Amino acid sequence: MSISPTVDKDTVIARARAAIENRTKYIESLFDAAQESAAAREKVADATRAAEHANAEHAAAYKEAIDAGWTVAELTESGLTAPTPPTGKKTSKASAKRATGRGTPRRRVGAENTAGPDRQPDDVATSSAPDVSTEPQSSTAPAS
């Protein structure tokens, strides 16, 4: 690589420093934004803790009023509201279904379900029919 005779060392270094300074501005901006974001998240966490504490105090005071003989109707008529239940992460219907099981029961595979959708599954505990084998039938058997 050859250096052009019209470019001097000071000019090249000045250009490099300008390029570095230009790129450094982005890092400074990114750093400041990250600090502001962290500070905002901390404020949210502090406010959440304060709200949870206030809600707990409200619930305790409300319970004390009820225990002292006040009725819910009397408190409501006085303009005093019942405490709101604690707010946690709300689960979607899909995640709630996963947590509690299937929305619809699975079909049992085997002889007990071969008669069609209108037939009730056999229940050994409540069935008055004599005991029969509950082993699954082969899927290659002809349907009747």
NUKEVEX-708468 format. One line per field, with one value per atom (N, C-alpha, C, O): residue number from 1; atom name; y, x, z. Coordinates in nm, 3 decimals, decimal comma, always signed. Each point is the difference from the previous one (the first is absolute). Layout:
// NUKEVEX-708468
seq = [NUM; ...]
atom = [CA; ...]
v = [Y; ...]
u = [X; ...]
w = [Z; ...]
This chain:
// NUKEVEX-708468
seq = [1; 1; 1; 1; 2; 2; 2; 2; 3; 3; 3; 3; 4; 4; 4; 4; 5; 5; 5; 5; 6; 6; 6; 6; 7; 7; 7; 7; 8; 8; 8; 8; 9; 9; 9; 9; 10; 10; 10; 10; 11; 11; 11; 11; 12; 12; 12; 12; 13; 13; 13; 13; 14; 14; 14; 14; 15; 15; 15; 15; 16; 16; 16; 16; 17; 17; 17; 17; 18; 18; 18; 18; 19; 19; 19; 19; 20; 20; 20; 20; 21; 21; 21; 21; 22; 22; 22; 22; 23; 23; 23; 23; 24; 24; 24; 24; 25; 25; 25; 25; 26; 26; 26; 26; 27; 27; 27; 27; 28; 28; 28; 28; 29; 29; 29; 29; 30; 30; 30; 30; 31; 31; 31; 31; 32; 32; 32; 32; 33; 33; 33; 33; 34; 34; 34; 34; 35; 35; 35; 35; 36; 36; 36; 36; 37; 37; 37; 37; 38; 38; 38; 38; 39; 39; 39; 39; 40; 40; 40; 40; 41; 41; 41; 41; 42; 42; 42; 42; 43; 43; 43; 43; 44; 44; 44; 44; 45; 45; 45; 45; 46; 46; 46; 46; 47; 47; 47; 47; 48; 48; 48; 48; 49; 49; 49; 49; 50; 50; 50; 50; 51; 51; 51; 51; 52; 52; 52; 52; 53; 53; 53; 53; 54; 54; 54; 54; 55; 55; 55; 55; 56; 56; 56; 56; 57; 57; 57; 57; 58; 58; 58; 58; 59; 59; 59; 59; 60; 60; 60; 60; 61; 61; 61; 61; 62; 62; 62; 62; 63; 63; 63; 63; 64; 64; 64; 64; 65; 65; 65; 65; 66; 66; 66; 66; 67; 67; 67; 67; 68; 68; 68; 68; 69; 69; 69; 69; 70; 70; 70; 70; 71; 71; 71; 71; 72; 72; 72; 72; 73; 73; 73; 73; 74; 74; 74; 74; 75; 75; 75; 75; 76; 76; 76; 76; 77; 77; 77; 77; 78; 78; 78; 78; 79; 79; 79; 79; 80; 80; 80; 80; 81; 81; 81; 81; 82; 82; 82; 82; 83; 83; 83; 83; 84; 84; 84; 84; 85; 85; 85; 85; 86; 86; 86; 86; 87; 87; 87; 87; 88; 88; 88; 88; 89; 89; 89; 89; 90; 90; 90; 90; 91; 91; 91; 91; 92; 92; 92; 92; 93; 93; 93; 93; 94; 94; 94; 94; 95; 95; 95; 95; 96; 96; 96; 96; 97; 97; 97; 97; 98; 98; 98; 98; 99; 99; 99; 99; 100; 100; 100; 100; 101; 101; 101; 101; 102; 102; 102; 102; 103; 103; 103; 103; 104; 104; 104; 104; 105; 105; 105; 105; 106; 106; 106; 106; 107; 107; 107; 107; 108; 108; 108; 108; 109; 109; 109; 109; 110; 110; 110; 110; 111; 111; 111; 111; 112; 112; 112; 112; 113; 113; 113; 113; 114; 114; 114; 114; 115; 115; 115; 115; 116; 116; 116; 116; 117; 117; 117; 117; 118; 118; 118; 118; 119; 119; 119; 119; 120; 120; 120; 120; 121; 121; 121; 121; 122; 122; 122; 122; 123; 123; 123; 123; 124; 124; 124; 124; 125; 125; 125; 125; 126; 126; 126; 126; 127; 127; 127; 127; 128; 128; 128; 128; 129; 129; 129; 129; 130; 130; 130; 130; 131; 131; 131; 131; 132; 132; 132; 132; 133; 133; 133; 133; 134; 134; 134; 134; 135; 135; 135; 135; 136; 136; 136; 136; 137; 137; 137; 137; 138; 138; 138; 138; 139; 139; 139; 139; 140; 140; 140; 140; 141; 141; 141; 141; 142; 142; 142; 142; 143; 143; 143; 143; 144; 144; 144; 144]
atom = [N; CA; C; O; N; CA; C; O; N; CA; C; O; N; CA; C; O; N; CA; C; O; N; CA; C; O; N; CA; C; O; N; CA; C; O; N; CA; C; O; N; CA; C; O; N; CA; C; O; N; CA; C; O; N; CA; C; O; N; CA; C; O; N; CA; C; O; N; CA; C; O; N; CA; C; O; N; CA; C; O; N; CA; C; O; N; CA; C; O; N; CA; C; O; N; CA; C; O; N; CA; C; O; N; CA; C; O; N; CA; C; O; N; CA; C; O; N; CA; C; O; N; CA; C; O; N; CA; C; O; N; CA; C; O; N; CA; C; O; N; CA; C; O; N; CA; C; O; N; CA; C; O; N; CA; C; O; N; CA; C; O; N; CA; C; O; N; CA; C; O; N; CA; C; O; N; CA; C; O; N; CA; C; O; N; CA; C; O; N; CA; C; O; N; CA; C; O; N; CA; C; O; N; CA; C; O; N; CA; C; O; N; CA; C; O; N; CA; C; O; N; CA; C; O; N; CA; C; O; N; CA; C; O; N; CA; C; O; N; CA; C; O; N; CA; C; O; N; CA; C; O; N; CA; C; O; N; CA; C; O; N; CA; C; O; N; CA; C; O; N; CA; C; O; N; CA; C; O; N; CA; C; O; N; CA; C; O; N; CA; C; O; N; CA; C; O; N; CA; C; O; N; CA; C; O; N; CA; C; O; N; CA; C; O; N; CA; C; O; N; CA; C; O; N; CA; C; O; N; CA; C; O; N; CA; C; O; N; CA; C; O; N; CA; C; O; N; CA; C; O; N; CA; C; O; N; CA; C; O; N; CA; C; O; N; CA; C; O; N; CA; C; O; N; CA; C; O; N; CA; C; O; N; CA; C; O; N; CA; C; O; N; CA; C; O; N; CA; C; O; N; CA; C; O; N; CA; C; O; N; CA; C; O; N; CA; C; O; N; CA; C; O; N; CA; C; O; N; CA; C; O; N; CA; C; O; N; CA; C; O; N; CA; C; O; N; CA; C; O; N; CA; C; O; N; CA; C; O; N; CA; C; O; N; CA; C; O; N; CA; C; O; N; CA; C; O; N; CA; C; O; N; CA; C; O; N; CA; C; O; N; CA; C; O; N; CA; C; O; N; CA; C; O; N; CA; C; O; N; CA; C; O; N; CA; C; O; N; CA; C; O; N; CA; C; O; N; CA; C; O; N; CA; C; O; N; CA; C; O; N; CA; C; O; N; CA; C; O; N; CA; C; O; N; CA; C; O; N; CA; C; O; N; CA; C; O; N; CA; C; O; N; CA; C; O; N; CA; C; O; N; CA; C; O; N; CA; C; O; N; CA; C; O; N; CA; C; O; N; CA; C; O; N; CA; C; O; N; CA; C; O; N; CA; C; O; N; CA; C; O; N; CA; C; O; N; CA; C; O; N; CA; C; O; N; CA; C; O; N; CA; C; O; N; CA; C; O]
v = [-0,117; +0,117; +0,123; +0,012; +0,077; +0,122; +0,118; +0,002; +0,093; +0,119; +0,111; +0,025; +0,042; +0,111; +0,113; +0,033; +0,024; +0,105; +0,129; +0,085; -0,071; +0,121; -0,007; +0,101; -0,218; -0,018; -0,006; -0,076; +0,159; -0,003; -0,076; -0,025; -0,010; -0,082; +0,068; -0,067; +0,194; +0,072; -0,003; -0,009; +0,017; -0,004; -0,138; -0,010; -0,095; -0,136; -0,025; -0,055; +0,096; -0,019; +0,083; -0,048; +0,169; +0,084; -0,065; +0,003; -0,060; -0,068; -0,123; -0,026; -0,049; -0,119; +0,040; -0,063; +0,168; +0,046; +0,049; -0,023; +0,090; +0,048; -0,119; +0,003; -0,105; -0,119; -0,069; -0,042; +0,031; -0,062; +0,084; -0,054; +0,187; +0,087; -0,013; -0,002; -0,008; -0,016; -0,130; -0,002; -0,105; -0,130; -0,001; -0,065; +0,136; +0,006; +0,069; -0,032; +0,125; +0,070; -0,101; +0,016; -0,118; -0,102; -0,081; -0,034; +0,004; -0,074; +0,084; -0,051; +0,180; +0,088; +0,004; -0,006; +0,018; +0,006; -0,131; +0,001; -0,113; -0,131; -0,016; -0,050; +0,091; -0,011; +0,083; -0,048; +0,172; +0,087; -0,058; +0,003; -0,056; -0,059; -0,123; -0,020; -0,061; -0,120; +0,040; -0,064; +0,170; +0,046; +0,053; -0,029; +0,106; +0,052; -0,114; +0,004; -0,104; -0,115; -0,074; -0,037; +0,014; -0,069; +0,081; -0,057; +0,188; +0,085; -0,004; -0,004; +0,006; -0,007; -0,133; -0,003; -0,108; -0,131; -0,006; -0,060; +0,122; +0,002; +0,082; -0,038; +0,149; +0,080; -0,081; +0,007; -0,082; -0,084; -0,106; -0,025; -0,036; -0,102; +0,062; -0,061; +0,180; +0,068; +0,032; -0,021; +0,072; +0,034; -0,125; +0,004; -0,114; -0,125; -0,049; -0,042; +0,048; -0,040; +0,089; -0,049; +0,180; +0,093; -0,029; +0,004; -0,032; -0,030; -0,130; -0,009; -0,092; -0,127; +0,018; -0,058; +0,140; +0,027; +0,074; -0,034; +0,136; +0,075; -0,089; +0,010; -0,099; -0,093; -0,095; -0,030; -0,016; -0,089; +0,073; -0,056; +0,182; +0,080; +0,023; -0,008; +0,036; +0,021; -0,126; +0,005; -0,119; -0,128; -0,029; -0,047; +0,074; -0,026; +0,092; -0,045; +0,172; +0,093; -0,037; +0,009; -0,051; -0,039; -0,123; -0,007; -0,090; -0,121; +0,035; -0,055; +0,145; +0,042; +0,064; -0,022; +0,103; +0,064; -0,107; +0,009; -0,107; -0,109; -0,080; -0,032; +0,001; -0,075; +0,078; -0,059; +0,193; +0,083; +0,014; +0,064; -0,123; +0,000; +0,079; -0,003; +0,073; +0,072; -0,100; -0,102; +0,131; -0,086; +0,060; +0,118; -0,202; +0,047; +0,109; +0,100; -0,121; +0,099; +0,134; +0,105; -0,108; +0,125; +0,072; +0,122; -0,197; +0,062; +0,059; +0,110; -0,185; +0,046; +0,126; +0,095; -0,094; +0,117; +0,122; +0,113; -0,136; +0,109; +0,051; +0,099; -0,166; +0,041; -0,069; +0,037; -0,135; -0,073; -0,125; -0,081; +0,069; -0,112; -0,118; +0,016; -0,131; -0,122; +0,003; +0,057; -0,117; -0,002; -0,081; -0,097; +0,138; -0,073; -0,120; +0,008; -0,119; -0,118; +0,028; +0,083; -0,151; +0,022; -0,030; -0,095; +0,179; -0,020; -0,063; +0,058; -0,178; -0,069; -0,003; +0,072; -0,153; -0,014; -0,070; -0,105; +0,164; -0,061; -0,109; +0,018; -0,129; -0,109; +0,005; +0,032; -0,063; -0,006; -0,126; -0,090; +0,084; -0,119; -0,123; -0,109; +0,128; -0,115; -0,051; -0,121; +0,212; -0,047; -0,053; -0,092; +0,146; -0,053; -0,141; -0,087; +0,064; -0,133; -0,098; -0,115; +0,158; -0,089; -0,031; -0,112; +0,208; -0,021; -0,092; -0,074; +0,077; -0,078; -0,127; -0,078; +0,055; -0,120; +0,033; +0,116; -0,217; +0,018; +0,065; -0,018; +0,095; +0,060; -0,103; +0,012; -0,113; -0,108; -0,131; -0,013; -0,083; -0,127; -0,076; +0,010; -0,083; -0,083; -0,119; -0,050; +0,007; -0,121; -0,119; -0,007; -0,086; -0,122; -0,090; -0,017; -0,040; -0,088; -0,143; -0,043; -0,029; -0,139; -0,039; +0,075; -0,192; -0,059; +0,084; +0,000; +0,070; +0,070; +0,118; +0,047; +0,003; +0,117; -0,031; +0,092; -0,217; -0,033; +0,014; -0,009; +0,031; +0,004; +0,138; +0,010; +0,094; +0,132; +0,104; -0,031; +0,155; +0,111; -0,001; +0,059; -0,126; +0,002; -0,105; +0,000; -0,089; -0,105; +0,054; +0,068; -0,099; +0,041; -0,093; -0,121; +0,174; -0,089; -0,092; +0,037; -0,158; -0,097; +0,042; +0,041; -0,050; +0,029; -0,125; -0,040; -0,023; -0,127; +0,012; -0,093; +0,206; +0,015; +0,008; -0,044; +0,101; +0,018; -0,086; +0,005; -0,083; -0,082; -0,123; -0,063; +0,030; -0,123; -0,115; -0,113; +0,142; -0,103; -0,089; +0,045; -0,170; -0,089; +0,051; +0,071; -0,108; +0,044; -0,056; -0,119; +0,205; -0,041; +0,059; +0,095; -0,149; +0,048; +0,143; +0,034; +0,050; +0,140; +0,025; +0,115; -0,224; +0,021; +0,061; -0,035; +0,127; +0,063; -0,103; -0,096; +0,116; -0,088; +0,049; +0,117; -0,208; +0,034; +0,093; -0,016; +0,114; +0,094; -0,063; +0,060; -0,182; -0,066; -0,085; -0,055; +0,044; -0,079; +0,072; +0,123; -0,195; +0,067; +0,062; -0,057; +0,175; +0,071; -0,065; -0,046; +0,039; -0,066; +0,104; -0,035]
u = [+0,084; -0,084; +0,088; +0,095; -0,127; +0,081; -0,081; -0,122; +0,189; -0,065; +0,011; +0,106; -0,218; -0,002; +0,088; -0,010; +0,093; +0,091; -0,074; +0,057; -0,186; -0,072; -0,067; -0,053; +0,054; -0,064; +0,108; +0,096; -0,113; +0,100; -0,055; -0,120; +0,208; -0,032; -0,105; -0,093; +0,104; -0,094; -0,142; -0,097; +0,085; -0,133; -0,063; -0,119; +0,195; -0,051; -0,043; -0,107; +0,188; -0,033; -0,124; -0,084; +0,072; -0,116; -0,127; -0,105; +0,113; -0,117; -0,038; -0,119; +0,217; -0,026; -0,064; -0,095; +0,148; -0,057; -0,144; -0,085; +0,056; -0,135; -0,095; -0,113; +0,159; -0,083; -0,028; -0,112; +0,215; -0,017; -0,094; -0,088; +0,105; -0,087; -0,145; -0,091; +0,070; -0,136; -0,062; -0,117; +0,193; -0,051; -0,018; -0,091; +0,176; -0,008; -0,128; -0,053; +0,001; -0,125; -0,115; -0,088; +0,089; -0,105; +0,011; -0,102; +0,222; +0,022; -0,045; -0,062; +0,095; -0,044; -0,153; -0,057; -0,007; -0,145; -0,061; -0,098; +0,154; -0,047; +0,017; -0,091; +0,204; +0,026; -0,101; -0,056; +0,033; -0,096; -0,141; -0,070; +0,029; -0,134; -0,013; -0,105; +0,209; -0,004; -0,011; -0,072; +0,144; -0,009; -0,140; -0,055; -0,003; -0,135; -0,102; -0,092; +0,109; -0,090; +0,009; -0,103; +0,222; +0,019; -0,060; -0,063; +0,081; -0,056; -0,153; -0,065; +0,008; -0,147; -0,053; -0,102; +0,170; -0,043; +0,006; -0,086; +0,187; +0,011; -0,114; -0,055; +0,019; -0,113; -0,130; -0,083; +0,066; -0,119; -0,003; -0,104; +0,218; +0,007; -0,031; -0,072; +0,125; -0,029; -0,148; -0,061; +0,001; -0,142; -0,086; -0,102; +0,142; -0,074; +0,004; -0,102; +0,219; +0,011; -0,085; -0,067; +0,067; -0,080; -0,149; -0,076; +0,034; -0,141; -0,041; -0,109; +0,195; -0,030; -0,013; -0,088; +0,175; -0,006; -0,130; -0,068; +0,035; -0,124; -0,123; -0,094; +0,095; -0,113; -0,013; -0,111; +0,223; -0,003; -0,055; -0,078; +0,119; -0,051; -0,151; -0,074; +0,030; -0,143; -0,078; -0,105; +0,156; -0,069; -0,007; -0,103; +0,210; +0,001; -0,100; -0,073; +0,069; -0,093; -0,144; -0,088; +0,063; -0,135; -0,045; -0,114; +0,204; -0,032; -0,027; -0,092; +0,170; -0,022; -0,137; -0,068; +0,027; -0,132; -0,110; -0,098; +0,113; -0,099; -0,002; -0,108; +0,226; +0,009; -0,061; -0,048; +0,050; -0,055; -0,151; -0,062; +0,002; -0,146; -0,058; -0,121; +0,203; -0,050; -0,034; +0,068; -0,173; -0,034; +0,057; +0,033; -0,021; +0,049; -0,093; +0,046; -0,177; -0,097; +0,019; -0,004; +0,024; +0,019; +0,127; +0,000; +0,106; +0,125; -0,015; +0,048; -0,115; -0,021; -0,087; +0,030; -0,137; -0,088; +0,075; -0,035; +0,137; +0,080; +0,102; +0,069; -0,059; +0,096; +0,134; +0,094; -0,084; +0,126; -0,002; -0,092; +0,192; +0,004; +0,076; +0,088; -0,123; +0,071; +0,138; +0,016; +0,082; +0,134; +0,001; -0,074; +0,159; +0,014; +0,089; +0,095; -0,125; +0,085; +0,139; +0,016; +0,084; +0,136; +0,010; -0,059; +0,133; +0,016; +0,134; +0,105; -0,110; +0,121; +0,000; -0,076; +0,160; +0,000; -0,129; -0,035; -0,035; -0,123; +0,037; +0,086; -0,154; +0,028; -0,101; -0,118; +0,165; -0,091; -0,084; +0,032; -0,139; -0,084; +0,080; -0,020; +0,110; +0,079; +0,092; +0,010; +0,058; +0,091; -0,077; +0,048; -0,166; -0,082; -0,046; -0,005; -0,029; -0,043; +0,116; -0,021; +0,143; +0,115; +0,024; +0,040; -0,063; +0,025; -0,104; +0,032; -0,155; -0,106; -0,033; -0,082; +0,140; -0,029; -0,066; -0,006; -0,043; -0,063; -0,136; -0,069; +0,029; -0,131; -0,109; -0,110; +0,141; -0,094; +0,069; +0,121; -0,196; +0,063; +0,047; -0,060; +0,167; +0,049; -0,092; -0,060; +0,049; -0,078; +0,082; +0,120; -0,182; +0,069; +0,011; -0,095; +0,211; +0,023; -0,026; +0,050; -0,127; -0,026; -0,142; -0,074; +0,035; -0,129; -0,116; -0,107; +0,126; -0,111; -0,050; -0,111; +0,189; -0,043; -0,024; -0,002; -0,016; -0,012; -0,142; -0,020; -0,078; -0,139; -0,041; -0,106; +0,184; -0,036; -0,013; +0,012; -0,037; +0,002; -0,118; +0,011; -0,124; -0,115; +0,010; -0,083; +0,180; +0,015; +0,080; +0,101; -0,146; +0,071; +0,117; -0,013; +0,130; +0,113; -0,034; -0,071; +0,124; -0,023; +0,078; +0,116; -0,178; +0,067; -0,011; -0,111; +0,222; +0,001; -0,066; -0,067; +0,086; -0,051; -0,152; -0,062; -0,001; -0,145; -0,073; -0,122; +0,195; -0,062; -0,066; +0,055; -0,174; -0,066; +0,029; -0,043; +0,116; +0,034; +0,110; +0,078; -0,073; +0,106; +0,136; +0,009; +0,096; +0,135; +0,040; -0,018; +0,072; +0,053; +0,139; +0,034; +0,044; +0,135; -0,003; -0,081; +0,170; +0,007; +0,124; +0,040; +0,022; +0,115; -0,044; -0,105; +0,187; -0,036; -0,009; +0,078; -0,173; -0,012; +0,093; +0,037; +0,000; +0,088; -0,073; -0,119; +0,192; -0,062; -0,021; -0,066; +0,120; -0,019; -0,125; -0,036; -0,033; -0,122; -0,110; -0,008; -0,078; -0,106; -0,100; -0,034; -0,013; -0,099; -0,134; -0,033; -0,048; -0,129; -0,111; -0,118]
w = [+0,000; +0,000; +0,000; +0,078; -0,166; -0,005; +0,052; -0,012; +0,067; +0,055; -0,102; -0,058; +0,037; -0,095; +0,055; +0,118; -0,201; +0,047; +0,041; +0,067; -0,107; +0,033; +0,136; +0,048; +0,018; +0,130; +0,106; -0,011; +0,111; +0,107; +0,122; +0,011; +0,076; +0,117; +0,088; +0,046; -0,022; +0,086; -0,056; +0,076; -0,207; -0,063; +0,018; +0,031; -0,051; +0,015; +0,144; +0,024; +0,071; +0,141; +0,037; +0,076; -0,127; +0,029; -0,056; +0,066; -0,184; -0,057; +0,082; +0,023; +0,021; +0,082; +0,133; +0,045; +0,017; +0,127; -0,020; +0,086; -0,197; -0,029; -0,017; +0,049; -0,117; -0,019; +0,133; +0,027; +0,056; +0,131; +0,085; +0,068; -0,070; +0,079; -0,044; +0,083; -0,213; -0,053; +0,049; +0,040; -0,041; +0,047; +0,152; +0,050; +0,022; +0,145; +0,045; +0,107; -0,185; +0,034; +0,013; +0,084; -0,168; +0,007; +0,129; +0,060; -0,018; +0,123; +0,120; +0,093; -0,095; +0,109; +0,007; +0,108; -0,223; -0,006; +0,050; +0,076; -0,117; +0,043; +0,151; +0,067; -0,014; +0,143; +0,079; +0,099; -0,141; +0,070; -0,003; +0,100; -0,216; -0,012; +0,090; +0,062; -0,054; +0,085; +0,147; +0,076; -0,035; +0,138; +0,031; +0,107; -0,197; +0,019; +0,009; +0,081; -0,164; +0,001; +0,133; +0,057; -0,009; +0,128; +0,114; +0,090; -0,092; +0,105; -0,004; +0,105; -0,224; -0,013; +0,050; +0,068; -0,099; +0,049; +0,151; +0,064; -0,005; +0,146; +0,061; +0,104; -0,167; +0,048; -0,007; +0,091; -0,198; -0,013; +0,110; +0,059; -0,033; +0,105; +0,137; +0,080; -0,053; +0,126; +0,012; +0,105; -0,213; +0,001; +0,018; +0,069; -0,131; +0,014; +0,144; +0,054; +0,007; +0,141; +0,090; +0,091; -0,117; +0,080; -0,018; +0,097; -0,220; -0,027; +0,068; +0,057; -0,061; +0,066; +0,150; +0,063; -0,005; +0,144; +0,034; +0,097; -0,176; +0,023; -0,014; +0,079; -0,179; -0,018; +0,119; +0,044; +0,008; +0,116; +0,123; +0,076; -0,058; +0,111; -0,015; +0,098; -0,220; -0,027; +0,032; +0,064; -0,108; +0,025; +0,149; +0,049; +0,023; +0,145; +0,071; +0,088; -0,126; +0,063; -0,032; +0,086; -0,208; -0,041; +0,080; +0,047; -0,033; +0,076; +0,145; +0,061; -0,004; +0,139; +0,016; +0,100; -0,200; +0,007; -0,006; +0,075; -0,161; -0,011; +0,131; +0,052; +0,003; +0,125; +0,117; +0,097; -0,108; +0,106; -0,010; +0,085; -0,187; -0,009; -0,116; -0,020; -0,055; -0,116; -0,110; -0,015; -0,061; -0,113; -0,126; -0,006; -0,096; -0,129; -0,054; -0,055; +0,071; -0,048; +0,070; -0,064; +0,196; +0,075; -0,045; -0,017; -0,003; -0,044; -0,141; -0,028; -0,059; -0,138; -0,001; -0,072; +0,153; +0,008; +0,054; -0,032; +0,112; +0,054; -0,100; +0,025; -0,138; -0,102; +0,010; -0,070; +0,156; +0,018; -0,088; +0,007; -0,087; -0,094; +0,059; +0,086; -0,133; +0,039; -0,064; -0,108; +0,172; -0,059; -0,129; -0,016; -0,075; -0,125; +0,025; +0,078; -0,143; +0,018; -0,055; -0,089; +0,143; -0,049; -0,149; -0,050; -0,018; -0,144; -0,026; +0,025; -0,077; -0,041; -0,151; -0,065; +0,011; -0,145; -0,039; +0,054; -0,148; -0,046; -0,100; -0,086; +0,099; -0,092; -0,114; +0,019; -0,135; -0,114; +0,011; +0,078; -0,156; +0,003; -0,041; +0,054; -0,149; -0,048; +0,110; +0,021; +0,050; +0,104; +0,119; +0,067; -0,038; +0,108; -0,034; +0,088; -0,214; -0,042; +0,013; +0,042; -0,076; +0,014; +0,147; +0,033; +0,055; +0,142; +0,062; +0,093; -0,142; +0,062; -0,075; +0,047; -0,161; -0,077; -0,131; -0,041; -0,023; -0,130; +0,015; +0,101; -0,202; -0,001; -0,025; +0,053; -0,133; -0,026; +0,034; -0,018; +0,069; +0,037; -0,124; -0,107; +0,123; -0,110; -0,019; +0,095; -0,219; -0,027; +0,040; -0,029; +0,095; +0,039; -0,122; -0,075; +0,058; -0,113; +0,044; +0,104; -0,181; +0,034; -0,032; -0,064; +0,109; -0,032; +0,053; -0,060; +0,171; +0,062; -0,082; +0,023; -0,118; -0,078; -0,147; -0,082; +0,047; -0,142; -0,052; -0,121; +0,205; -0,044; -0,053; -0,062; +0,083; -0,052; +0,109; +0,118; -0,159; +0,095; +0,098; +0,107; -0,141; +0,090; +0,109; +0,091; -0,096; +0,101; +0,117; -0,018; +0,137; +0,121; +0,023; -0,022; +0,067; +0,029; +0,116; +0,094; -0,101; +0,106; +0,123; -0,010; +0,125; +0,126; +0,085; +0,038; -0,009; +0,070; +0,137; +0,044; +0,024; +0,137; +0,003; +0,096; -0,202; +0,003; -0,101; -0,009; -0,067; -0,104; +0,061; +0,090; -0,142; +0,046; -0,096; +0,023; -0,131; -0,098; +0,058; +0,083; -0,129; +0,048; -0,047; -0,100; +0,173; -0,035; -0,135; -0,027; -0,057; -0,129; -0,012; +0,071; -0,158; -0,020; -0,052; -0,086; +0,140; -0,044; -0,083; -0,020; -0,031; -0,085; -0,131; -0,054; +0,001; -0,127; -0,112; -0,004; -0,085; -0,114; -0,110; -0,005; -0,080; -0,111; -0,096; -0,024; -0,029; -0,093; -0,137; -0,085; +0,063; -0,130; -0,001; -0,104; +0,218; +0,005; -0,076; +0,007; -0,080; -0,076; +0,096; +0,103; -0,140; +0,083; -0,015; -0,110; +0,217; -0,009; +0,005; -0,006]
